[in-house]
Amino acid sequence: MEEIKKIFNKKILIALFPMLAGVVVFFIIIVAVISFVTGESLVEERVNSMREKSSVINSQLYAERYRGLLNKYLTTKGYVSLERMVFYLQRTNNVLDTSTLSLELWDKAYLANINEEEKQMIPIKTMCKSLNDNKSLPTFTIESGTNSAGVTIDVIDLCHKDGEDITSSNNYEEYYYPLPFSFPLKRDFTITSIVFEHRNVDLGLSAEAQENVNFHSGWDIAVPTGTNFYSVCDGTVSNITNTQANDLPFNQSNNSTGNYMIVKCTNGLSALYWHLQYQSQPYGLRVGSLVKKGDLLGRTSTTGQSTGPHLHLGLRTDDNTLLDIMAYIDFTKYEGTN
């Protein structure tokens, strides 16, 4: 009788084994999926925290030479922010006003801060470690002050945040993040204005309105009228505004609004496209339409408060915090002719 029970129990276990194994595999998959999603969320959170609004005061001091470097290296090498450039040049040369340094030093600084294979800035933690270990650098003694023309300049210290040395902090990583956006153009272009730039563009407006224009909220990318532009992200069209039927700058049209489009990206940020050609969006594209990264959105022009044909490209959060969209663009996927 005992032998019969043993055989019977053994048969039950054999019969149940595939079911039990399936349950175990199911739970392993669930745990793996949860871990993956959590990992993705963590990466996304860290990416966004590293790309908060970061502007350089009195950026007009550096804008011309910095634009020259962007037009030389942006699509072939990748993006280095102005904040990183000023930080690196101040630290390695022990100077306050880096606009006094040679174009050659600026050129070398751009290349020193980029990983050409990843086409991304070298992680700031890695860069700070390298600077700390470089005994040939001059001792950094500069504090915030003014240059010889009386223009206020801040010392930028990216190696410390909230009093914490990031080289010994677990809140900063040394790997390269997957960047979510693509570049919106597929032809030669010229950067004519940088994000957060303090410009001097006279449109004949009131003092308050002119001040708003002179603080630049995005990137101006000069291309001929009628150039196709494409979505930088997967998302949903949240706004299409067409108020100007001609391709004229503001001093001829006197149209302050112009034509623009906004796409709410799947990561929650909104990509802004300004100065578009009248009703140039593809047939059927309307508010609420789903778009994929790389989809055609329309054509460029010079409308609204514009002085010439270009695409104004911007990025903002739901609470209208302005961000630097170039820091989100994966230039390894650039499809243009540069």
N, C-alpha and C positions, 0 to 999 in steps of 0.2 A: 504493500500500500504506500509506504514511504517513497519507494522508487517511482511509483506512478505520479505522486505529488511533485517530486523533483523534476520529472520529465515534463509534467504539465506546466509548472512554473517557468521552466527554462523556455518552453515554447511561447509562453506569454511574453517573456522578456524579449525574445527574438522578434516576436510580432510587433512589440511596442518600440523596439529600438529605432526604427526609421522615424517614427513619430517624435520620440524624445530628441533624436538628433536634429530633426527639423526645428523643434522648439528652440534648442540651443543656438542653432544657426540664425534663427529669426531674431533672437535677443542680441546676438553678436552684431547683426546688421543694424538693428535699431540703435545700439550703443555707438556703432561706427558713424551712422548718419548724424546722430546728435552731436558727436565729437566734431564731425566735419563742419556742420552748420555753425557750431560754437566757434570753431577755428576761423571760419570765414568771417563771422561777425567780429571776432577779435581783430583780425587783419583789417577789416573795413574801418573799425573804430580807430585803430592806430593810424591808418592811412589818413583819415579825415583829421585826426588831431595834429598830424604833421603838416597839414595843408590849410590851417586856419589863416585868417586874414593876416598877412605880414607885409607891411609897407615900410619903405625907407623914407624918412622925412627929408624934405628938400631933394627929392629924387631927380629934379631937373639938373642938378650938378653932374649927374652920371648918365643921363638918358641917352645922349647922342652916341657916346662910345659904346654903351651897353647895347643899344639897338644895332650898332654895327656888328657886334659879336653875335647877336642872335641871328642876324641875316646871313652871317658867315657859317654858323655852326648848328643852328637849331635842328634842322632836319637830318643833317649828316652825323652829328655827334650826340644830340639830345639837349635837354633844357637845364640850365643853371639859373636860379633866381637871382635878382639883383641883391636881395638881402644876403644871400650866401657869398656873392662876389665881394660886397663891401666888407663883410665880416672877415673873409679870408685875406683880403688885401690889407686891411687894418692890422690884423694879427701878424702877418708875415713880414710887414714892412715897418711896423711901429709908427704909423702915421694916423692922423685923424681924418684929413680930407684926402680920400683916395683918388679924387678927380685930378689931383696934381701928379699922379703917377703916370708913367709912360703907357702908351697903347700896347707896347710889347708885354709889359707886366700884366695888364688886364687880359691880354690874349692867353698868356701862360696860366693865369689864375682860372680862367674858364676851363681850360683843358685839364687842369689839376683837380678840378672838382667833379669831373664827369667820368663815369664808367662807360666807355665807348661801345662795349658789347651790349650792355643793358640799355644804353642811351638814357641813363638816369643819373641824377646827382649821387655821388658817393654818400652813403648814410652818414649823417652828421656825427654819430657816435664814433664811427671809424675815423672820420676826418679829425675829430678832436683828439683822439688817441695819437694819431700821426703827428699832429702839431705839438702835443705835449712831449712826444718822444724825440722831436727834432731839436737837438741841442745847438744847431747852427743858426737858429732864428734869433733875432734880437729880442731882448727882454721887452715885454709889452708894458709901457708906462703911460699910455695915453688915456685921458679921461674925457668925458663929454665936454664939448666947448664950441667955439666958433672958428671959422676959417679966417683968412686975412681980409675977406670982404665982409665979415660980420655975419655970415650965414651960419645958423645953428646946425651942428652935426652931432649925431649920437654915436657913441661907441656901441657896436653890435656884438653881443656875447652870446653865441649860439651853443656854447659848451656848458652853460649853466641855465637852469630854468627853475624859477621859484626857489632859488638858493641851493639847488641840488646840482652836483657835478654829474652830468649825464654819462660820463665815461664809466662811472661805477654804479649806475642806476639800472635796475631791471625793467624800467619803463621804456627804454629805448633799445631797439634791435639793430643788428648790423647786416640785415639781409635786404634784398630788393623786393619791393611790393609789386604785385600785378596791377598795372595802371589801367583804369577802366575805360578811358575815352580814346577816340581816334581824332586825327587832325581833320578839320572840316573842308580843306581845299586839296585839289589834286593837280595844281599847276604852280608855276613860279609866283612868288609873292614877295612883298617887302613889309616888314614890321615898321610902322610909322609912329606908333605910340604904345607905351607899355602900361601894364596894369598899375593902378595907384599912382600914376605919374602926375606931378604938379606941372601943368602946361601953361602956356600963355597964348591961347587961341582967342582972338578977338572976333566975336560974332555980332557986336553991336548991341548986346543985351544989357539988362539992368545989372547992377553990381552983384546982386545976390545970384541971379541966373547965370551970370558969367563965371562966378566962383564955382558953381556946380559943374559947369562945363569943363573948367580948368582942372578939376580933380577927376582924373580919368578912372572909370569904374571897370574897364576891361581892356582888351587888346584891339588895336586898330591894325588891320592887315590889308594893305593896298593891293588891289587887283583891278583889272579893267571891268567896266560896267558889263553886266551880262554873264559874269563868271559863275558857274555852278558852285553851290556849296552843299555840304552833306552833313547829316546828323552825327554828332560826336558820340552819341550814346543810344542805347535802347531806351525807349520811353514813350510818353504820350504828349501829343501837341496840346498845350494848354492855352495858347494865345496866338492868333494871327491878326495883325492890324495892318490895314492898307488905307492910308489917307492921302498919298501923293502919287499921282499918275505919271508924272514926268521924272526924268533923270537929271535933276538939277540940285546944286548945292544950296545951302540955306540962304546965302546972300542973293540968290535969284528966286527961290521958291517962297521964302519966308514961312515955311511950314516947319513948326517946331517938333511935330510928332513923327512924321515920316512913316516908313513901313518896317515892321519887325515881326519876329516870331519867337515864341518861347516853347521849349520842350522840357517837360518834367521827366527827368531821367529815373530809371528804376531804382537807383541808389538814393533817391529822395532829393537830389540837387536839381536845380533848373538851369539849363543852358540857354543863353540869350543870344539872338542873332539880330543885328540892327542894320539899318540903311539898305533895305532890300529893294529889288526892282518890283514895281507894282504888280500885284497878283501873279507873281512868278512861281508860286507853289504848284506842284504837279496836280493835274486834275484829280479831284476826289480827296485831296489832302485838306483836312479841316480840323477844327478844334475837336479833340476827342480821338483823333486818328492815332493808331499805334504805329510807331516807326522803329526801325532797327538801326543800329550803328552802321553808318555808311550809306543810308538811304538818301536820295536826292530830296532836298527841302525847297530849293528855289535858286534864284540868281541874285547877284550882288548889284549895287547901284550907289548913288549918292542922294540920300533923301533925309529929311529931318534936319537936325543940327549937325550937318556934315559939310566939310570943305572940299571934298573930292571923293571919287569912287573907292570904296573899301568895304570890308566886312568888319563890323564891331562885334567881337566875341567876348561874352562874359559868363559868369557863373555866380549863383547865389543860393543861399539856403532858404527854407520856408520863412524864416524871420528876417529875410532881406540882408543877411550878412554877406558881404561881397567876398569872393574867394578868387584865387589865382588859378584859372582853368588850365594854364600850361602845365602846372604841376600834376595834373591828372592825365595828361595825354601820353599814350604809348607811342613814341616815335620809332620804335622798331617795326611798326606796322605802317609807316608812312608810305603812301602810294604815289606821291607826286614825282615831278621830274627833277627836283633839286638833288 
